[in-house]
Amino acid sequence: MLRIFAILGLVCLLTLPAFPVQADPSSDSPGKVLRIVVTENVPPFSQREPAGSLSGFNVDIARKLCQHLHAECTLETQPLAALIEAVAAGRHDIGLGNLLRTPDPERRLL
């Protein structure tokens, strides 16, 4: 489990320099809107609450990341199989999902 968190942290660190965001949170100039996608309905990592809001570990990471960067973010869901492709095709900037470390996903992520 610790290995998954380390990989997730590494992915976040490697993708952050690609996103210009406003340096001063009190500035009136808008930063880039980050499009984040999480896996759909994979408790406890991400799930839709009865009221329609998203919750879970990956959702919390996404929100904290946006808060830390002082960035506006949108949050959407995709099936795990579509997550990597959504980011690779440029439809989303960051994808948060839980993958097993196997050669194919690792090659595609690198």
Contacts in CASP RR format, 6 or more apart in sequence:
PFRMAT RR
TARGET T0000
AUTHOR 0000-0000-0000
METHOD contacts of the structure
MODEL  1
MLRIFAILGLVCLLTLPAFPVQADPSSDSPGKVLRIVVTENVPPFSQREP
AGSLSGFNVDIARKLCQHLHAECTLETQPLAALIEAVAAGRHDIGLGNLL
RTPDPERRLL
3 101 0 8 1.000
4 98 0 8 1.000
7 101 0 8 1.000
8 61 0 8 1.000
8 96 0 8 1.000
8 97 0 8 1.000
8 98 0 8 1.000
11 109 0 8 1.000
12 61 0 8 1.000
12 65 0 8 1.000
12 94 0 8 1.000
15 93 0 8 1.000
15 94 0 8 1.000
16 69 0 8 1.000
18 93 0 8 1.000
19 32 0 8 1.000
19 34 0 8 1.000
19 69 0 8 1.000
19 71 0 8 1.000
19 93 0 8 1.000
20 31 0 8 1.000
20 32 0 8 1.000
21 31 0 8 1.000
21 32 0 8 1.000
21 34 0 8 1.000
21 69 0 8 1.000
21 70 0 8 1.000
21 71 0 8 1.000
22 29 0 8 1.000
22 30 0 8 1.000
22 31 0 8 1.000
22 70 0 8 1.000
22 71 0 8 1.000
24 70 0 8 1.000
25 70 0 8 1.000
30 72 0 8 1.000
31 70 0 8 1.000
31 71 0 8 1.000
31 72 0 8 1.000
32 71 0 8 1.000
33 71 0 8 1.000
33 72 0 8 1.000
33 73 0 8 1.000
33 74 0 8 1.000
34 66 0 8 1.000
34 69 0 8 1.000
34 71 0 8 1.000
34 72 0 8 1.000
34 73 0 8 1.000
34 74 0 8 1.000
34 93 0 8 1.000
34 94 0 8 1.000
35 73 0 8 1.000
35 74 0 8 1.000
35 76 0 8 1.000
35 91 0 8 1.000
35 92 0 8 1.000
35 93 0 8 1.000
35 94 0 8 1.000
36 62 0 8 1.000
36 65 0 8 1.000
36 66 0 8 1.000
36 73 0 8 1.000
36 74 0 8 1.000
36 75 0 8 1.000
36 76 0 8 1.000
36 92 0 8 1.000
36 93 0 8 1.000
36 94 0 8 1.000
36 95 0 8 1.000
36 96 0 8 1.000
37 75 0 8 1.000
37 76 0 8 1.000
37 77 0 8 1.000
37 78 0 8 1.000
37 83 0 8 1.000
37 86 0 8 1.000
37 87 0 8 1.000
37 91 0 8 1.000
37 92 0 8 1.000
37 94 0 8 1.000
37 95 0 8 1.000
37 96 0 8 1.000
38 45 0 8 1.000
38 46 0 8 1.000
38 54 0 8 1.000
38 58 0 8 1.000
38 59 0 8 1.000
38 62 0 8 1.000
38 75 0 8 1.000
38 76 0 8 1.000
38 77 0 8 1.000
38 78 0 8 1.000
38 95 0 8 1.000
38 96 0 8 1.000
38 97 0 8 1.000
39 45 0 8 1.000
39 46 0 8 1.000
39 58 0 8 1.000
39 77 0 8 1.000
39 78 0 8 1.000
39 79 0 8 1.000
39 80 0 8 1.000
39 83 0 8 1.000
39 96 0 8 1.000
39 97 0 8 1.000
39 98 0 8 1.000
40 46 0 8 1.000
40 48 0 8 1.000
40 77 0 8 1.000
40 78 0 8 1.000
40 79 0 8 1.000
41 47 0 8 1.000
41 48 0 8 1.000
41 77 0 8 1.000
42 80 0 8 1.000
42 97 0 8 1.000
42 98 0 8 1.000
43 56 0 8 1.000
44 56 0 8 1.000
44 57 0 8 1.000
45 56 0 8 1.000
45 57 0 8 1.000
45 58 0 8 1.000
45 97 0 8 1.000
45 98 0 8 1.000
46 54 0 8 1.000
46 55 0 8 1.000
46 56 0 8 1.000
46 57 0 8 1.000
46 58 0 8 1.000
46 59 0 8 1.000
46 77 0 8 1.000
46 96 0 8 1.000
46 97 0 8 1.000
47 54 0 8 1.000
47 55 0 8 1.000
47 56 0 8 1.000
48 54 0 8 1.000
48 55 0 8 1.000
48 77 0 8 1.000
49 55 0 8 1.000
54 75 0 8 1.000
54 77 0 8 1.000
58 96 0 8 1.000
58 97 0 8 1.000
58 98 0 8 1.000
59 75 0 8 1.000
59 96 0 8 1.000
61 96 0 8 1.000
62 73 0 8 1.000
62 75 0 8 1.000
62 94 0 8 1.000
62 96 0 8 1.000
63 73 0 8 1.000
63 75 0 8 1.000
65 73 0 8 1.000
65 94 0 8 1.000
66 72 0 8 1.000
66 73 0 8 1.000
76 92 0 8 1.000
78 86 0 8 1.000
78 92 0 8 1.000
80 97 0 8 1.000
80 98 0 8 1.000
80 99 0 8 1.000
83 95 0 8 1.000
83 97 0 8 1.000
84 105 0 8 1.000
84 108 0 8 1.000
84 109 0 8 1.000
86 92 0 8 1.000
86 95 0 8 1.000
87 93 0 8 1.000
87 94 0 8 1.000
87 95 0 8 1.000
88 108 0 8 1.000
99 105 0 8 1.000
99 109 0 8 1.000
END
